[in-house]
Amino acid sequence: MTRFKLTIEYEGPPFSGWQRQENLPTVQGILEETFYDFLGSPVTIWGSGRTDAGVHAQGQVAHVDILKPYEPLAIQGAMNKRLRNVPISIVNVEEVSSDFHARFSAKKRSYEYVILNRRAPSALEEARAWWVIKPLSITAMTDAASVLIGCHDFSSFRDSRCQAKSPLKTLDHLFIEKEGEKILVRASARSFLHHQVRNIIGTLKRIGEGAWAPEKMQEILEAKDRRVAGPTAPAHGLYLTKIDF
């Protein structure tokens, strides 16, 4: 038996998230069905983390154990040929040691959120960025974001369905920049709470448009109450970009 590490890219909206669900299209479910078609025997795909329905991935990582000997390029080619009718691509396949685990070996997870900040809607990126008409202040958003760096109780940004044992998380990186008409928010941490990134983005958006002052972020963090933070940003603006091991 050989363990292979898969780097996967996919478009979020057609799927009900990463995790396999009965009678719903999911990335894990489709990959396992495709491997079955390729190998003629069932396998389990282990992902580095779950992405919600609508969330994209540029660098999702998973691993799979295969009984028969295969070259990585042969696996990549056979899978991508079978996946050509769905927006999933196996970007890379490599053989790894048996102690590698896509989830438990991961040291850092990085996300990027894309906001299209202009008056006109996008004809090309409607499902790939959050369209916000009102001009956003990068300075205000950056000042507010700096409060969240480090280890904190992120209860104010935690979804009620979150299954994490503790609301304590360490946010290593939260960077905001403007590229033309887009605002990019990049976040990195070892792990995140359910909807943590999207809830932070929704709060930053309210601060950026002037509804709240940047100082409000400290109050929200200290309140440890989801009701005082901003709305949950739409899933289709979020991308899982990289997993570090």
N, C-alpha and C positions, 0 to 999 in steps of 0.2 A: 504493500500500500504506500502511495506517495501523496504527500500534502502539497497543494499548490496555492499560492497567494494570487488573488485576482484583483486587479484594479479596474473599477467599473464606472462608467459614465451613463447617466440616464436623465431623461426629461421627467419632471415630477407629475404634472397634471393628469396624465392617463392612468396613474396608479393610485391605489389606496395605501400608499406608503411602502416602506421596505418590507415589513414583517408579513410573513405568510398568514393569510386569512381565508377561511372557507368561503367559497363562492364570490370572492372579490379578486380583482387583478392586482397583484403586488409584485414588486421587483424580485424578492426572494422566491416567491411562488413560481414566477415565470422562469427564473434561472434554474430552479430545481426541475421543472418540467422539461426544459430544454436540455439539461444534462441527461435526463432520463432518455430522451429521444436520441441523443448522441451516444450514450454508453450502453443503453439497453438495461440499465439497473438503477435503482434509486440512490440518490446521494442527499446529504444535508449541506446546505450552504450556510456558513457562519459569518455574519457581517460584523463590521467594527462598531456598528451602532445603528439604531433605527432612525429613519427619516420619516416625517409625517407625510400624509397625503398631500401631493402638490409640490413638495420640496424636491429640488434638483440635486444632482450629484455630478461633480467633475472628477472626484477622486475617492469615491467609496472604495473600501477595501474589504474583501471577504476571503475565506479559505475553504477548500474542499478537499476531501480525501478520495483518491481514485485507486481502485484495485489494480487495473491494468496499466502497463507502462506506456506513457505518452510523452512526446516532446511538448514543451510549453507552446510553441508556435502552432502545433497541430491542434491543441485544445482551443487556442484563441481563434484559429481559422474556422474550425468546425462549429464552434459556438456562435460566432458572429454571422456565419452563413445562415444559421437557423434563426437568428434574432433579427434578421434584416427587415422584418415587417413590424417591429416594435422599436420604440426609441430607447434601446438599451445597447450599449457597446462594451465589449471586454477590451479595455485599452492595453492591458498588459497581463501576462501570465508568467509566473516564475516558481520554480521548485523551492520549497523551504523545508526547514527541519520539522520534525514531528512535534516539537514543543512550541512552535509558533502558533499563536491564536489571534485571529483578526481583532477580537474584542479585548481580550485580557492582556495582550502584548502591546497595545496601543498606549503611547505616552502623551500624545496631544492630538486634539481634533480642531480643525480650522474651518470656519464658515465665512461666507461673504454674502452680504445682503445688498441688493441693487435697487435703488430708488431712481425712477425717471422723474426729474423735477423740472417740468415745463408745462406750458398751457395746453399744448396739443397732445392728444393721446398718440400712442405708437401703433402703427399698422403692422410692425414687424415683431415687437417685443411685448405684446399685450400679456402673454402668459409667462414672461421671463423677468419682469420688473414691476415694482409697485409704482403706479403712476400717481404722483402728488403734484397738484397744480400750484398751490401756494408756495412761494419761494422759501427755501429753508436756509437758515444761517448755519454754516459749517462751524463758525467760531463758537456759537452757543452750544451746538451739539457736541463739539470736542470738549468744551469745558465741563459739560455735564457727564460725558463719558469717562473722564478721568477719575471721577468719584468711585467708579465701579471696579477699577483695577485692583487686584489683590484678592485676599480671602475674605468673604463676607457671607452673611446669611442672606440669600437671595429669595426669600419667601415672597417678596413683593413682585417678583418676576416669575413665579412658579405656578404652573397650571394646576388646577384643583385635582386633576387626574394623575399627577406626577407620582411615580412609584418609588422615587429615590428615598433612601432611608433618612437622609439628612439634607436640609436646605443649604448647608455650607458648601460653597464651591470657590475655587480659586480661578479668577479670570486673569489670564496672563497677558492678554493683548486685546485692545479695543481701539481700532484706528479708523478714522473717517477721512475720506478725501473726495474731492470733486474732479470728475473727468468729463469735461464738456457739460452735457445736460444730465449726466448721471452722478449720483452720490453713492459711493461705495463704503459700506461699513464692514470691517473685517474683525472677527473675534476668534480667539484661540484659548483653549483650556484643556485640561486633561479630560474633563467630562462636563456635561451641561445638564441642567434640570429640563424637564419637559416644557417646551415653548419658551425657555429662558431667553434665547436670542431674539425671537420674534416679539416677545413682550418688552425687551429692552429697546428694540427698534421702534415699536409703537410709542414708547415714552420719549425717545429721542426726537421723533417726528413732531410731537406736540411742543417740545422745547424749541426745536428748530423753526417752527412756524410762529413762535412768539406767544403761544397760549400759556406757557409756563416759563419762568426764569430758570436759568441753568442751576441755580442754588436749590431748586425744587427736588433735584435728583437725590441729594443727601437726605432730605426729609422722607422721600419715597423709600429709599433703601432702609432707613432706620425704622420705618413704620412696620416692616415685615408683614405687609398686608397687600394682597394682590389687588384689592379694590381701589387702592389709592394710585396705582400706576396707570400708564397709558394703555391703549387698546393693543390687542395682538395683531401684529402686522401680517398681511396676507402671506400664505405659504409660497406662492409662486415667485416671490422675490428672493428666496433663500437658496443658497447653494452650499453643499458640503464640498469643500475644495481640496482638503488634504488630510491624511492621517499620518502622523509621525510615529515611528516605532523605535 
